[in-house]
Amino acid sequence: MTGPYRVVAFSGSLRRASTNTALVLMAKRLAPKELQINIVDWVDQLPWMNPDLEADPPEPVRRWWNTLRAADALLVGMPEYNWSPTPLAKNAIDWATRPPDDRAIGHMVVAFISSSGRSGGQHSQANLTTILGYLAATVVVEPPVQLIRINDRINPDGTSDDLEIEAAVRGKLEAMVAALDARGEDVTPQPPT
């Protein structure tokens, strides 16, 4: 194993007591020594994605691109609204795929951890996994973290007495390390795993 790898993490939810934000905080707390997780809490400052802004991008866009380019991986606490990613998460990821000739996310390993109503976030994850796979990101699909209705099983600060939730998050983090190690050995783009 190599590393430590730099991971940018954010939550796709703006809710004060979001379980997806709690999962991101848990991931930071449980991260193995191979991962250094930096939580970004300002993706809501990104303007709506607009290619007209690319020639002279606003400061939050430049900051986002620079943050991603300095990292090896992206971890997203991904809610699901109406079978889709939240507008906040989709906007941040859309900006990450720009500009087309030098995508900030193109070289990265990407993983989603989700808490959602009845689906556990599986639809939003599948949607973005397909898109990012085409854009040369290595998406870590297995093991899935798609937790259903865990509001009473995780605290807003990312702590929990629920060993099942912690095991799921740990499994995803270990899979990220494996994907990062493999990507370091083979620099060609990888399809979703």
N, C-alpha and C positions, 0 to 999 in steps of 0.2 A: 504494500500500500504506500501511496505517496500522500501528499497533502502537507500542511492543512490546505483545504480548498475554501475559497471565499464564496459564501452564499448570500445573495440578497433575498430577503423575504418580505412579503407584504400581505396584508389581509384585503380581500376584495369586498369587505363590509365596512360600512360607516357606523353601524350600530354600537352603542356604548358597551353593551354586554354581549357582544358577538361571540358565538362559539368558534367561529372561524379565526377571529383574532386570538382567542384563547388557544387554539391549536397551534398557531404560529408561535405564540409565547412558550407553549409547551415544547415545541420543536427546538427552540433556542436553548431551553433549560436542559433538554435531554440529548443535545447534539453530541455525537462522539468527537473525540479529539481531532479527527480528520476534517471536521467541518467547523468553520468559523462563520456563524450566522449573524448577519447585520440586518436588523429589522428597519425597514423604511416606512415611516408613518406619514409621508407627505405626498403619496400618489394622487390624492384628491386635489392637489394644486396644479396638476397637469391640465392644460386646456383640452377641449375636445379635439380629438385627432383630426387634423386638417393638413393635407399635403401642401397647401399654400404657405404654411408656417415653416416648412422644412428649410427653405433657403436661408432664413434668418430666425432660427428657433428661439422661442422665449426661454428665459433662464430655467424654469422647471424642466423643460424638455431637454435642454443641454445637460442639466444635472442628472436627469434620469438616464440618458444615454451614457454619460461618463461613469455613473454608478454601475450600470450593467456591464460596460466594457472592462471595468476593473475587477469583475467577478467571474467565477467559474460556473456558477449555478444560480438558478432562480427557484425559490420555493414560494408557493402561493396558497394562502388559506382561501379556498374558492367556494363561496356560497353559490346557490342556484336560485334564480327567480324565473318562473315560467319556462323551465327546462333550458335555461340559458345562463351564461355567466352574467354577473352583475355589470351594469354599465361602467362602474368604477374599475373593475378588474379588466374588462374588455378594452377600455380606453388605455390603461397602462400597458397592456400587452400589445395593442395596436401600435402605440408609440414605440414599443420595444422592437417591432419588426421594421422600423424605418431607420434611415432611408433605404430604399430597395437595393442600392449598390453597396451598402455597408451596414447591414442590419445589426443593431446592438445585441440582439438575442441569438444571432445565427450560430455562434460557437458554443452555446451554453447547454448544460444539462438542466432540464426543467421538471419540477414535480409539483403535484397538487395534493393538498390535504383538505378534505371537505367535511362539513357538517351541514345537513340540510334536512328539511321536513321529511317527506316520504321517500325521496330518491337517494339521499345521502350525497347529492352533488354529482351523480354519475353522468348526467346528461351534459352539464356544463364542462366537466372534465373531458368527455369524449369529443365534444365540439372543438375545444382548444387543442387537444392532442392531435387531431387530424391536421388542423391548420399549421401548428408548429412543426409537425413532422415534415411537412412539405418545405418548410423554411430552414431546414438543416439543424434545428435544435434536436437534442436527444431527450425525448420525453420518457420519464420513468413512470410506467403505468403500474407495474407489479411491485410490491403488493399494493392493491388499492386501499386508500384511506377515504372511505365514503360512509360516514357515520350518520345514523338516523336519530333525530330527536335526542340529543345529548345535553340539552339545557340544564338538566338537574344532575348531570354526571361530571361536569367540568366547571371550574370556577373562572371568572373573567380574567384572572391573572395567569391562567394556564396551568394551575395545579389541579390535581384530581386524585381521588382515592380509587379510581376505576383502573385496574391493571390492564383491562382490555384496550382502553383508549391509549394508554401509554405504550403498550406493545405494538399497536398499529402505527403510531407515530415513529417509534424506534425502528420498526421494520422499513418504513419508507426512507428514513435517514440512512440506514445501512444500504439500501438499494441505491440511493444517490451516490454514496461513496463508491460502490461497485461500478456504477455507470461512469463516474468521473475517472476512476482508475482505468477502465476499459477505453474511455475516450482518449486518455493520455497515451495509451499504447497504439491506438488507431485513430488518426486525426481525420479520417473520412467521416462525413455525416452519417449518423445512425438513424434508422427508422424507429418509431415508437416501440418500446420494449414492454 
